[in-house]
Amino acid sequence: MIPDGLAATVVLLRHGESVFITEDGFQGQADSPLSALGRRQAELAGSRLACPNRSPALPIPSGPPEEIVHSPLQRTTETASAAARAIAAASGRVPPVRAHGGLAEVAQGDWEGMPRMDVAARYPDELAGWRR
C-alpha cells in the first residue's frame, strides 16, 4: 500500500554488459563481472542520471536519489557503484547503495554459464518454451 502524500519516482537501470554476455553464455544468477564495455556503460549511465536536466531531459526529479538499490550480483553491484560515483561527483552527495536479494535475476539452473549453442543443442524443447 502506498502511503497518502507519498511522492516518489523509481528509476530502473539495467546493469552494463557482463563477461558472460560477451562469451554468449546464459547468465541467470551466475555471478559474472562487467566487461570493459559494461564498466563504461555503467559510468555513462551514472553520468546521465546525475544530470537529468541535460538535453534531452529525463522525466525524473533533479537531485541525487535517496538510495540506490541493486541485486547482490557482482555486475549489478559494479553498475550501482559507478552510478553512485557519478551522482556524487555531480551533486556532492553520495547516495546510499545497498544490495537486495529480491532484485536478483531469474535463475536459469543448469544453463547458467553454458554457451547458448550448448543449451540449444542439449535442451531444444526447453529453450523453445523459455523463449515463448
N, CA, C and O atoms as a GROMACS GRO file, in nm:
protein
  528
    1MET      N    1   0.084  -0.118   0.000
    1MET     CA    2   0.000   0.000   0.000
    1MET      C    3   0.088   0.124   0.000
    1MET      O    4   0.186   0.131   0.075
    2ILE      N    5   0.055   0.220  -0.083
    2ILE     CA    6   0.131   0.344  -0.092
    2ILE      C    7   0.072   0.445   0.006
    2ILE      O    8  -0.048   0.473   0.001
    3PRO      N    9   0.155   0.500   0.094
    3PRO     CA   10   0.105   0.599   0.190
    3PRO      C   11   0.052   0.724   0.120
    3PRO      O   12   0.104   0.765   0.016
    4ASP      N   13  -0.052   0.784   0.177
    4ASP     CA   14  -0.105   0.910   0.124
    4ASP      C   15   0.004   1.016   0.123
    4ASP      O   16   0.084   1.026   0.216
    5GLY      N   17   0.006   1.095   0.018
    5GLY     CA   18   0.100   1.206   0.010
    5GLY      C   19   0.241   1.168  -0.032
    5GLY      O   20   0.328   1.255  -0.043
    6LEU      N   21   0.265   1.040  -0.057
    6LEU     CA   22   0.400   0.999  -0.098
    6LEU      C   23   0.425   1.040  -0.242
    6LEU      O   24   0.347   1.007  -0.331
    7ALA      N   25   0.532   1.112  -0.263
    7ALA     CA   26   0.573   1.149  -0.398
    7ALA      C   27   0.708   1.084  -0.422
    7ALA      O   28   0.810   1.126  -0.366
    8ALA      N   29   0.709   0.982  -0.503
    8ALA     CA   30   0.832   0.908  -0.526
    8ALA      C   31   0.844   0.870  -0.673
    8ALA      O   32   0.743   0.852  -0.742
    9THR      N   33   0.965   0.860  -0.718
    9THR     CA   34   0.994   0.815  -0.853
    9THR      C   35   1.092   0.699  -0.844
    9THR      O   36   1.193   0.708  -0.773
   10VAL      N   37   1.062   0.592  -0.913
   10VAL     CA   38   1.152   0.477  -0.919
   10VAL      C   39   1.217   0.477  -1.056
   10VAL      O   40   1.148   0.479  -1.158
   11VAL      N   41   1.348   0.475  -1.058
   11VAL     CA   42   1.423   0.471  -1.183
   11VAL      C   43   1.490   0.335  -1.192
   11VAL      O   44   1.563   0.295  -1.102
   12LEU      N   45   1.465   0.264  -1.301
   12LEU     CA   46   1.525   0.133  -1.322
   12LEU      C   47   1.641   0.147  -1.420
   12LEU      O   48   1.627   0.207  -1.527
   13LEU      N   49   1.754   0.090  -1.383
   13LEU     CA   50   1.873   0.094  -1.466
   13LEU      C   51   1.925  -0.048  -1.480
   13LEU      O   52   1.953  -0.114  -1.380
   14ARG      N   53   1.938  -0.094  -1.600
   14ARG     CA   54   1.992  -0.229  -1.625
   14ARG      C   55   2.142  -0.223  -1.611
   14ARG      O   56   2.206  -0.123  -1.643
   15HIS      N   57   2.199  -0.333  -1.561
   15HIS     CA   58   2.344  -0.339  -1.547
   15HIS      C   59   2.412  -0.334  -1.682
   15HIS      O   60   2.350  -0.363  -1.785
   16GLY      N   61   2.540  -0.298  -1.682
   16GLY     CA   62   2.618  -0.297  -1.805
   16GLY      C   63   2.644  -0.438  -1.857
   16GLY      O   64   2.610  -0.537  -1.792
   17GLU      N   65   2.703  -0.444  -1.974
   17GLU     CA   66   2.736  -0.573  -2.036
   17GLU      C   67   2.825  -0.655  -1.944
   17GLU      O   68   2.921  -0.603  -1.886
   18SER      N   69   2.793  -0.783  -1.930
   18SER     CA   70   2.874  -0.871  -1.844
   18SER      C   71   2.966  -0.959  -1.929
   18SER      O   72   2.949  -0.972  -2.050
   19VAL      N   73   3.063  -1.018  -1.862
   19VAL     CA   74   3.156  -1.109  -1.929
   19VAL      C   75   3.081  -1.228  -1.988
   19VAL      O   76   3.111  -1.269  -2.100
   20PHE      N   77   2.984  -1.285  -1.916
   20PHE     CA   78   2.908  -1.399  -1.970
   20PHE      C   79   2.839  -1.362  -2.100
   20PHE      O   80   2.833  -1.444  -2.192
   21ILE      N   81   2.787  -1.241  -2.108
   21ILE     CA   82   2.719  -1.200  -2.231
   21ILE      C   83   2.819  -1.192  -2.346
   21ILE      O   84   2.786  -1.233  -2.458
   22THR      N   85   2.939  -1.142  -2.322
   22THR     CA   86   3.040  -1.135  -2.429
   22THR      C   87   3.082  -1.274  -2.474
   22THR      O   88   3.127  -1.292  -2.587
   23GLU      N   89   3.066  -1.373  -2.386
   23GLU     CA   90   3.101  -1.511  -2.419
   23GLU      C   91   2.980  -1.587  -2.472
   23GLU      O   92   2.987  -1.708  -2.493
   24ASP      N   93   2.868  -1.516  -2.493
   24ASP     CA   94   2.743  -1.573  -2.544
   24ASP      C   95   2.692  -1.684  -2.454
   24ASP      O   96   2.649  -1.789  -2.502
   25GLY      N   97   2.698  -1.660  -2.324
   25GLY     CA   98   2.653  -1.760  -2.228
   25GLY      C   99   2.524  -1.721  -2.160
   25GLY      O  100   2.488  -1.603  -2.155
   26PHE      N  101   2.454  -1.821  -2.108
   26PHE     CA  102   2.337  -1.795  -2.025
   26PHE      C  103   2.386  -1.748  -1.889
   26PHE      O  104   2.481  -1.803  -1.834
   27GLN      N  105   2.321  -1.649  -1.837
   27GLN     CA  106   2.370  -1.582  -1.718
   27GLN      C  107   2.288  -1.615  -1.594
   27GLN      O  108   2.340  -1.675  -1.499
   28GLY      N  109   2.162  -1.578  -1.593
   28GLY     CA  110   2.078  -1.600  -1.475
   28GLY      C  111   2.141  -1.541  -1.351
   28GLY      O  112   2.178  -1.423  -1.349
   29GLN      N  113   2.153  -1.622  -1.246
   29GLN     CA  114   2.211  -1.574  -1.122
   29GLN      C  115   2.360  -1.605  -1.110
   29GLN      O  116   2.420  -1.581  -1.005
   30ALA      N  117   2.420  -1.657  -1.217
   30ALA     CA  118   2.565  -1.677  -1.215
   30ALA      C  119   2.631  -1.541  -1.199
   30ALA      O  120   2.589  -1.443  -1.261
   31ASP      N  121   2.733  -1.534  -1.117
   31ASP     CA  122   2.790  -1.405  -1.078
   31ASP      C  123   2.903  -1.364  -1.173
   31ASP      O  124   3.021  -1.388  -1.146
   32SER      N  125   2.865  -1.303  -1.281
   32SER     CA  126   2.959  -1.259  -1.384
   32SER      C  127   2.989  -1.111  -1.365
   32SER      O  128   2.897  -1.031  -1.346
   33PRO      N  129   3.117  -1.072  -1.370
   33PRO     CA  130   3.151  -0.930  -1.359
   33PRO      C  131   3.118  -0.855  -1.488
   33PRO      O  132   3.087  -0.916  -1.590
   34LEU      N  133   3.126  -0.725  -1.482
   34LEU     CA  134   3.109  -0.644  -1.603
   34LEU      C  135   3.231  -0.660  -1.693
   34LEU      O  136   3.343  -0.680  -1.646
   35SER      N  137   3.206  -0.651  -1.822
   35SER     CA  138   3.316  -0.645  -1.919
   35SER      C  139   3.370  -0.501  -1.918
   35SER      O  140   3.315  -0.415  -1.850
   36ALA      N  141   3.475  -0.476  -1.991
   36ALA     CA  142   3.528  -0.340  -2.002
   36ALA      C  143   3.421  -0.246  -2.059
   36ALA      O  144   3.403  -0.134  -2.012
   37LEU      N  145   3.350  -0.294  -2.161
   37LEU     CA  146   3.241  -0.213  -2.218
   37LEU      C  147   3.131  -0.192  -2.114
   37LEU      O  148   3.077  -0.083  -2.103
   38GLY      N  149   3.099  -0.295  -2.038
   38GLY     CA  150   2.997  -0.284  -1.934
   38GLY      C  151   3.032  -0.181  -1.828
   38GLY      O  152   2.945  -0.108  -1.780
   39ARG      N  153   3.160  -0.176  -1.789
   39ARG     CA  154   3.203  -0.074  -1.692
   39ARG      C  155   3.184   0.065  -1.750
   39ARG      O  156   3.141   0.157  -1.680
   40ARG      N  157   3.217   0.082  -1.879
   40ARG     CA  158   3.200   0.213  -1.944
   40ARG      C  159   3.051   0.248  -1.954
   40ARG      O  160   3.013   0.363  -1.932
   41GLN      N  161   2.968   0.150  -1.988
   41GLN     CA  162   2.824   0.174  -1.994
   41GLN      C  163   2.771   0.219  -1.859
   41GLN      O  164   2.689   0.311  -1.852
   42ALA      N  165   2.817   0.156  -1.752
   42ALA     CA  166   2.772   0.192  -1.618
   42ALA      C  167   2.814   0.334  -1.583
   42ALA      O  168   2.736   0.410  -1.525
   43GLU      N  169   2.937   0.370  -1.618
   43GLU     CA  170   2.984   0.507  -1.592
   43GLU      C  171   2.900   0.609  -1.669
   43GLU      O  172   2.859   0.710  -1.613
   44LEU      N  173   2.873   0.581  -1.796
   44LEU     CA  174   2.795   0.674  -1.878
   44LEU      C  175   2.651   0.684  -1.828
   44LEU      O  176   2.594   0.794  -1.825
   45ALA      N  177   2.592   0.572  -1.789
   45ALA     CA  178   2.455   0.575  -1.736
   45ALA      C  179   2.450   0.656  -1.607
   45ALA      O  180   2.358   0.734  -1.586
   46GLY      N  181   2.549   0.635  -1.521
   46GLY     CA  182   2.555   0.713  -1.397
   46GLY      C  183   2.570   0.860  -1.424
   46GLY      O  184   2.504   0.942  -1.359
   47SER      N  185   2.655   0.896  -1.519
   47SER     CA  186   2.673   1.037  -1.555
   47SER      C  187   2.544   1.098  -1.609
   47SER      O  188   2.511   1.213  -1.580
   48ARG      N  189   2.470   1.020  -1.687
   48ARG     CA  190   2.344   1.070  -1.743
   48ARG      C  191   2.240   1.088  -1.633
   48ARG      O  192   2.167   1.187  -1.632
   49LEU      N  193   2.232   0.993  -1.541
   49LEU     CA  194   2.137   1.005  -1.430
   49LEU      C  195   2.174   1.119  -1.337
   49LEU      O  196   2.087   1.178  -1.273
   50ALA      N  197   2.303   1.150  -1.329
   50ALA     CA  198   2.349   1.259  -1.241
   50ALA      C  199   2.306   1.396  -1.294
   50ALA      O  200   2.300   1.492  -1.218
   51CYS      N  201   2.277   1.405  -1.424
   51CYS     CA  202   2.238   1.532  -1.486
   51CYS      C  203   2.109   1.514  -1.566
   51CYS      O  204   2.111   1.523  -1.688
   52PRO      N  205   1.997   1.487  -1.499
   52PRO     CA  206   1.874   1.454  -1.571
   52PRO      C  207   1.816   1.568  -1.653
   52PRO      O  208   1.735   1.544  -1.743
   53ASN      N  209   1.856   1.692  -1.625
   53ASN     CA  210   1.801   1.805  -1.699
   53ASN      C  211   1.876   1.834  -1.828
   53ASN      O  212   1.833   1.917  -1.908
   54ARG      N  213   1.989   1.768  -1.848
   54ARG     CA  214   2.064   1.785  -1.972
   54ARG      C  215   1.977   1.739  -2.089
   54ARG      O  216   1.901   1.642  -2.075
   55SER      N  217   1.986   1.805  -2.200
   55SER     CA  218   1.903   1.773  -2.316
   55SER      C  219   1.945   1.641  -2.379
   55SER      O  220   2.064   1.616  -2.398
   56PRO      N  221   1.850   1.557  -2.412
   56PRO     CA  222   1.708   1.568  -2.380
   56PRO      C  223   1.685   1.532  -2.233
   56PRO      O  224   1.741   1.436  -2.181
   57ALA      N  225   1.601   1.611  -2.169
   57ALA     CA  226   1.576   1.594  -2.026
   57ALA      C  227   1.511   1.459  -1.998
   57ALA      O  228   1.427   1.410  -2.074
   58LEU      N  229   1.552   1.400  -1.887
   58LEU     CA  230   1.492   1.275  -1.841
   58LEU      C  231   1.371   1.309  -1.753
   58LEU      O  232   1.374   1.408  -1.680
   59PRO      N  233   1.266   1.229  -1.760
   59PRO     CA  234   1.146   1.258  -1.679
   59PRO      C  235   1.161   1.209  -1.535
   59PRO      O  236   1.078   1.132  -1.486
   60ILE      N  237   1.267   1.254  -1.470
   60ILE     CA  238   1.291   1.218  -1.330
   60ILE      C  239   1.324   1.345  -1.253
   60ILE      O  240   1.366   1.444  -1.312
   61PRO      N  241   1.305   1.342  -1.122
   61PRO     CA  242   1.336   1.462  -1.042
   61PRO      C  243   1.484   1.496  -1.046
   61PRO      O  244   1.569   1.408  -1.063
   62SER      N  245   1.514   1.624  -1.032
   62SER     CA  246   1.653   1.667  -1.020
   62SER      C  247   1.704   1.633  -0.881
   62SER      O  248   1.625   1.614  -0.788
   63GLY      N  249   1.833   1.626  -0.869
   63GLY     CA  250   1.893   1.598  -0.739
   63GLY      C  251   1.925   1.451  -0.724
   63GLY      O  252   1.873   1.366  -0.796
   64PRO      N  253   2.012   1.422  -0.629
   64PRO     CA  254   2.055   1.284  -0.610
   64PRO      C  255   1.943   1.197  -0.555
   64PRO      O  256   1.853   1.246  -0.487
   65PRO      N  257   1.948   1.067  -0.584
   65PRO     CA  258   1.846   0.977  -0.530
   65PRO      C  259   1.862   0.959  -0.380
   65PRO      O  260   1.970   0.980  -0.325
   66GLU      N  261   1.755   0.919  -0.317
   66GLU     CA  262   1.760   0.888  -0.174
   66GLU      C  263   1.841   0.762  -0.149
   66GLU      O  264   1.905   0.748  -0.044
   67GLU      N  265   1.838   0.669  -0.245
   67GLU     CA  266   1.905   0.542  -0.227
   67GLU      C  267   1.917   0.473  -0.363
   67GLU      O  268   1.833   0.492  -0.451
   68ILE      N  269   2.022   0.394  -0.379
   68ILE     CA  270   2.037   0.309  -0.496
   68ILE      C  271   2.033   0.165  -0.446
   68ILE      O  272   2.116   0.124  -0.364
   69VAL      N  273   1.937   0.090  -0.495
   69VAL     CA  274   1.918  -0.049  -0.452
   69VAL      C  275   1.944  -0.139  -0.573
   69VAL      O  276   1.896  -0.111  -0.683
   70HIS      N  277   2.018  -0.246  -0.552
   70HIS     CA  278   2.055  -0.335  -0.662
   70HIS      C  279   2.053  -0.479  -0.613
   70HIS      O  280   2.045  -0.504  -0.493
   71SER      N  281   2.061  -0.573  -0.706
   71SER     CA  282   2.069  -0.713  -0.667
   71SER      C  283   2.209  -0.739  -0.612
   71SER      O  284   2.299  -0.658  -0.633
   72PRO      N  285   2.229  -0.849  -0.542
   72PRO     CA  286   2.361  -0.876  -0.484
   72PRO      C  287   2.464  -0.928  -0.584
   72PRO      O  288   2.577  -0.957  -0.546
   73LEU      N  289   2.427  -0.940  -0.711
   73LEU     CA  290   2.521  -0.992  -0.810
   73LEU      C  291   2.629  -0.888  -0.843
   73LEU      O  292   2.605  -0.768  -0.838
   74GLN      N  293   2.747  -0.938  -0.876
   74GLN     CA  294   2.862  -0.850  -0.900
   74GLN      C  295   2.836  -0.748  -1.009
   74GLN      O  296   2.873  -0.631  -0.994
   75ARG      N  297   2.773  -0.788  -1.119
   75ARG     CA  298   2.751  -0.696  -1.230
   75ARG      C  299   2.659  -0.580  -1.190
   75ARG      O  300   2.676  -0.468  -1.238
   76THR      N  301   2.561  -0.608  -1.103
   76THR     CA  302   2.472  -0.500  -1.059
   76THR      C  303   2.538  -0.415  -0.952
   76THR      O  304   2.514  -0.295  -0.944
   77THR      N  305   2.620  -0.477  -0.870
   77THR     CA  306   2.695  -0.402  -0.769
   77THR      C  307   2.789  -0.303  -0.836
   77THR      O  308   2.797  -0.187  -0.795
   78GLU      N  309   2.859  -0.349  -0.938
   78GLU     CA  310   2.951  -0.262  -1.012
   78GLU      C  311   2.875  -0.147  -1.079
   78GLU      O  312   2.921  -0.033  -1.077
   79THR      N  313   2.760  -0.178  -1.139
   79THR     CA  314   2.681  -0.075  -1.207
   79THR      C  315   2.628   0.027  -1.107
   79THR      O  316   2.636   0.148  -1.132
   80ALA      N  317   2.575  -0.019  -0.995
   80ALA     CA  318   2.522   0.072  -0.892
   80ALA      C  319   2.633   0.160  -0.835
   80ALA      O  320   2.612   0.279  -0.812
   81SER      N  321   2.749   0.103  -0.813
   81SER     CA  322   2.862   0.180  -0.759
   81SER      C  323   2.907   0.288  -0.857
   81SER      O  324   2.938   0.400  -0.816
   82ALA      N  325   2.912   0.254  -0.985
   82ALA     CA  326   2.951   0.352  -1.087
   82ALA      C  327   2.850   0.466  -1.093
   82ALA      O  328   2.887   0.582  -1.102
   83ALA      N  329   2.722   0.431  -1.086
   83ALA     CA  330   2.618   0.535  -1.087
   83ALA      C  331   2.630   0.624  -0.964
   83ALA      O  332   2.619   0.746  -0.974
   84ALA      N  333   2.653   0.564  -0.848
   84ALA     CA  334   2.666   0.642  -0.724
   84ALA      C  335   2.786   0.737  -0.732
   84ALA      O  336   2.777   0.852  -0.688
   85ARG      N  337   2.898   0.690  -0.787
   85ARG     CA  338   3.016   0.777  -0.801
   85ARG      C  339   2.987   0.896  -0.892
   85ARG      O  340   3.025   1.009  -0.861
   86ALA      N  341   2.919   0.871  -1.002
   86ALA     CA  342   2.887   0.980  -1.096
   86ALA      C  343   2.791   1.080  -1.033
   86ALA      O  344   2.806   1.201  -1.049
   87ILE      N  345   2.693   1.029  -0.962
   87ILE     CA  346   2.596   1.117  -0.896
   87ILE      C  347   2.665   1.199  -0.787
   87ILE      O  348   2.637   1.318  -0.773
   88ALA      N  349   2.754   1.137  -0.712
   88ALA     CA  350   2.828   1.209  -0.607
   88ALA      C  351   2.916   1.317  -0.669
   88ALA      O  352   2.927   1.426  -0.613
   89ALA      N  353   2.980   1.287  -0.781
   89ALA     CA  354   3.066   1.387  -0.846
   89ALA      C  355   2.986   1.507  -0.893
   89ALA      O  356   3.035   1.620  -0.888
   90ALA      N  357   2.863   1.484  -0.939
   90ALA     CA  358   2.780   1.592  -0.990
   90ALA      C  359   2.709   1.670  -0.880
   90ALA      O  360   2.685   1.790  -0.894
   91SER      N  361   2.675   1.602  -0.771
   91SER     CA  362   2.591   1.665  -0.669
   91SER      C  363   2.663   1.694  -0.537
   91SER      O  364   2.616   1.774  -0.456
   92GLY      N  365   2.776   1.628  -0.516
   92GLY     CA  366   2.844   1.643  -0.388
   92GLY      C  367   2.784   1.556  -0.279
   92GLY      O  368   2.832   1.559  -0.165
   93ARG      N  369   2.681   1.481  -0.310
   93ARG     CA  370   2.616   1.393  -0.213
   93ARG      C  371   2.627   1.249  -0.260
   93ARG      O  372   2.588   1.216  -0.372
   94VAL      N  373   2.680   1.163  -0.174
   94VAL     CA  374   2.694   1.022  -0.208
   94VAL      C  375   2.564   0.950  -0.170
   94VAL      O  376   2.531   0.942  -0.052
   95PRO      N  377   2.491   0.898  -0.270
   95PRO     CA  378   2.368   0.826  -0.235
   95PRO      C  379   2.402   0.691  -0.173
   95PRO      O  380   2.495   0.625  -0.217
   96PRO      N  381   2.327   0.649  -0.072
   96PRO     CA  382   2.350   0.517  -0.015
   96PRO      C  383   2.323   0.409  -0.120
   96PRO      O  384   2.230   0.420  -0.200
   97VAL      N  385   2.404   0.306  -0.119
   97VAL     CA  386   2.392   0.194  -0.212
   97VAL      C  387   2.378   0.067  -0.129
   97VAL      O  388   2.456   0.043  -0.037
   98ARG      N  389   2.276  -0.016  -0.164
   98ARG     CA  390   2.260  -0.141  -0.089
   98ARG      C  391   2.206  -0.250  -0.180
   98ARG      O  392   2.130  -0.225  -0.274
   99ALA      N  393   2.247  -0.371  -0.149
   99ALA     CA  394   2.200  -0.489  -0.222
   99ALA      C  395   2.070  -0.539  -0.161
   99ALA      O  396   2.049  -0.530  -0.040
  100HIS      N  397   1.983  -0.592  -0.247
  100HIS     CA  398   1.857  -0.650  -0.203
  100HIS      C  399   1.836  -0.779  -0.283
  100HIS      O  400   1.826  -0.775  -0.406
  101GLY      N  401   1.829  -0.892  -0.214
  101GLY     CA  402   1.816  -1.022  -0.280
  101GLY      C  403   1.693  -1.037  -0.366
  101GLY      O  404   1.692  -1.117  -0.459
  102GLY      N  405   1.590  -0.960  -0.336
  102GLY     CA  406   1.466  -0.970  -0.414
  102GLY      C  407   1.479  -0.915  -0.555
  102GLY      O  408   1.388  -0.931  -0.636
  103LEU      N  409   1.591  -0.851  -0.586
  103LEU     CA  410   1.611  -0.795  -0.719
  103LEU      C  411   1.698  -0.884  -0.809
  103LEU      O  412   1.730  -0.846  -0.921
  104ALA      N  413   1.736  -1.001  -0.759
  104ALA     CA  414   1.822  -1.090  -0.838
  104ALA      C  415   1.748  -1.140  -0.961
  104ALA      O  416   1.625  -1.154  -0.960
  105GLU      N  417   1.822  -1.166  -1.066
  105GLU     CA  418   1.763  -1.218  -1.189
  105GLU      C  419   1.707  -1.358  -1.167
  105GLU      O  420   1.740  -1.424  -1.069
  106VAL      N  421   1.623  -1.401  -1.257
  106VAL     CA  422   1.565  -1.534  -1.251
  106VAL      C  423   1.677  -1.636  -1.272
  106VAL      O  424   1.759  -1.623  -1.364
  107ALA      N  425   1.680  -1.737  -1.187
  107ALA     CA  426   1.781  -1.842  -1.201
  107ALA      C  427   1.752  -1.923  -1.327
  107ALA      O  428   1.636  -1.943  -1.364
  108GLN      N  429   1.858  -1.970  -1.391
  108GLN     CA  430   1.842  -2.049  -1.513
  108GLN      C  431   1.900  -2.190  -1.497
  108GLN      O  432   1.933  -2.256  -1.595
  109GLY      N  433   1.912  -2.234  -1.372
  109GLY     CA  434   1.951  -2.371  -1.343
  109GLY      C  435   2.079  -2.415  -1.410
  109GLY      O  436   2.179  -2.343  -1.408
  110ASP      N  437   2.075  -2.534  -1.470
  110ASP     CA  438   2.194  -2.591  -1.533
  110ASP      C  439   2.245  -2.509  -1.651
  110ASP      O  440   2.359  -2.525  -1.692
  111TRP      N  441   2.162  -2.422  -1.704
  111TRP     CA  442   2.203  -2.341  -1.819
  111TRP      C  443   2.302  -2.232  -1.780
  111TRP      O  444   2.378  -2.185  -1.865
  112GLU      N  445   2.303  -2.191  -1.656
  112GLU     CA  446   2.387  -2.078  -1.614
  112GLU      C  447   2.534  -2.106  -1.644
  112GLU      O  448   2.590  -2.207  -1.600
  113GLY      N  449   2.594  -2.016  -1.718
  113GLY     CA  450   2.734  -2.027  -1.755
  113GLY      C  451   2.757  -2.107  -1.882
  113GLY      O  452   2.868  -2.108  -1.935
  114MET      N  453   2.653  -2.176  -1.931
  114MET     CA  454   2.669  -2.255  -2.053
  114MET      C  455   2.659  -2.166  -2.176
  114MET      O  456   2.580  -2.071  -2.178
  115PRO      N  457   2.738  -2.195  -2.279
  115PRO     CA  458   2.722  -2.121  -2.405
  115PRO      C  459   2.583  -2.148  -2.465
  115PRO      O  460   2.530  -2.258  -2.452
  116ARG      N  461   2.526  -2.048  -2.530
  116ARG     CA  462   2.392  -2.061  -2.589
  116ARG      C  463   2.384  -2.178  -2.687
  116ARG      O  464   2.282  -2.247  -2.693
  117MET      N  465   2.489  -2.200  -2.763
  117MET     CA  466   2.488  -2.309  -2.860
  117MET      C  467   2.472  -2.444  -2.788
  117MET      O  468   2.401  -2.532  -2.837
  118ASP      N  469   2.539  -2.460  -2.674
  118ASP     CA  470   2.527  -2.585  -2.597
  118ASP      C  471   2.387  -2.603  -2.541
  118ASP      O  472   2.333  -2.713  -2.543
  119VAL      N  473   2.328  -2.496  -2.492
  119VAL     CA  474   2.191  -2.502  -2.440
  119VAL      C  475   2.096  -2.541  -2.554
  119VAL      O  476   2.009  -2.625  -2.537
  120ALA      N  477   2.115  -2.478  -2.671
  120ALA     CA  478   2.028  -2.508  -2.786
  120ALA      C  479   2.040  -2.654  -2.828
  120ALA      O  480   1.941  -2.716  -2.866
  121ALA      N  481   2.162  -2.709  -2.822
  121ALA     CA  482   2.183  -2.847  -2.863
  121ALA      C  483   2.129  -2.947  -2.760
  121ALA      O  484   2.071  -3.049  -2.797
  122ARG      N  485   2.148  -2.918  -2.632
  122ARG     CA  486   2.111  -3.013  -2.527
  122ARG      C  487   1.966  -3.001  -2.481
  122ARG      O  488   1.907  -3.099  -2.436
  123TYR      N  489   1.910  -2.881  -2.491
  123TYR     CA  490   1.775  -2.855  -2.439
  123TYR      C  491   1.688  -2.783  -2.542
  123TYR      O  492   1.634  -2.677  -2.510
  124PRO      N  493   1.673  -2.835  -2.664
  124PRO     CA  494   1.600  -2.759  -2.767
  124PRO      C  495   1.454  -2.731  -2.730
  124PRO      O  496   1.406  -2.619  -2.751
  125ASP      N  497   1.384  -2.828  -2.676
  125ASP     CA  498   1.243  -2.807  -2.644
  125ASP      C  499   1.226  -2.709  -2.527
  125ASP      O  500   1.140  -2.621  -2.530
  126GLU      N  501   1.309  -2.725  -2.426
  126GLU     CA  502   1.302  -2.635  -2.309
  126GLU      C  503   1.338  -2.492  -2.349
  126GLU      O  504   1.276  -2.396  -2.302
  127LEU      N  505   1.438  -2.477  -2.437
  127LEU     CA  506   1.479  -2.344  -2.482
  127LEU      C  507   1.367  -2.280  -2.563
  127LEU      O  508   1.340  -2.160  -2.548
  128ALA      N  509   1.303  -2.357  -2.648
  128ALA     CA  510   1.191  -2.304  -2.727
  128ALA      C  511   1.079  -2.256  -2.634
  128ALA      O  512   1.020  -2.150  -2.657
  129GLY      N  513   1.050  -2.334  -2.530
  129GLY     CA  514   0.948  -2.293  -2.433
  129GLY      C  515   0.988  -2.168  -2.356
  129GLY      O  516   0.905  -2.081  -2.331
  130TRP      N  517   1.114  -2.161  -2.318
  130TRP     CA  518   1.165  -2.045  -2.245
  130TRP      C  519   1.153  -1.918  -2.330
  130TRP      O  520   1.117  -1.812  -2.280
  131ARG      N  521   1.184  -1.931  -2.458
  131ARG     CA  522   1.176  -1.815  -2.549
  131ARG      C  523   1.031  -1.771  -2.571
  131ARG      O  524   1.004  -1.652  -2.589
  132ARG      N  525   0.938  -1.868  -2.569
  132ARG     CA  526   0.796  -1.831  -2.585
  132ARG      C  527   0.747  -1.757  -2.464
  132ARG      O  528   0.631  -1.717  -2.459
   0.00000   0.00000   0.00000
